[in-house]
Amino acid sequence: MRARLIRRWIAKIRMLPLHPQWLLAVSGEERALREALGRLRGRVLDIGCTDRRLAGLLPEGCSYVGLDYPSTALGMYHTRPDVFGDARTLPFPDSSVQGVILKDVLEHVPGPDAALAELGRVMERGGVLVLWMPFIYPIHDAPYDFQRYTEHGHREYLARHGFEVSELQPVLTPVETASLMLCLACADAGEQILLRRAWLLPLLPALALLVLVFNLIGKGLSWLPATRFMPAFYRLLAVRR
């Protein structure tokens, strides 16, 4: 309970460089999400919907269905989806969905091949899949965090199940990704001090200062020339062939 309160308080400063995930917050995430969801039409299935927030971002005329796993929805997020289900055995007929949202979910699915096969089954040809997934990012929602894919892995696994990647965008430059990891390491240390090491409380201002410095260094050096070898996340759009 105390950890949840700490994270809720920290979330309020997400747009300030004192936040450990500030580099992601200023990466254009909300704009990119709206643009991606704007490609969807018809019946849209949001797998791992948590609080169903994405329903309000869909274009007019879409029919939204939020699906989540019972233990995740009720136990972790305390929300109730439209449908309780498992991404590996979707309770929908063949070719009954025109769009699917899989935002920050596939890393939490054991047996992701089965989930992608199910998406290929329930989606109409020409349907659009919005898939966001971390690449270099800490373990989260443990113990339900199982895998990461390179961009080549995404293309391979999606093609195997009848999808063609139409857009793939790496998120954060290598320097920004490295800075993000340092910020999150400092945040983890700070949380553990608050929860279990009260005698180290005098170190918290120093950790907060380090987060600020790492964020500003990452942003300040983001202009450096770089390859795509070390993004924090991938944002993909794929079409069902």
Secondary structure, DSSP 8 states (H G I E B T S, - for coil): -HHHHHHHHHHTTTTSTTSTTHHHHTTTHHHHHHHHHTT--SEEEEET-TT-GGGGGS-TT-EEEEEE-HIIIIIII----SEE-BTTB-SS-TT-EEEEEEES-GGG-SSHHHHHHHHHHHEEEEEEEEEEEESS----STTS------HHHHHHHHHHTTEEEEEEEEES-HHHHHHHHHHHHHHHHHHHHHHH-GGGGGGHHHHHHHHHHHHHHHHHTTTS---SSS-SEEEEEEEE-
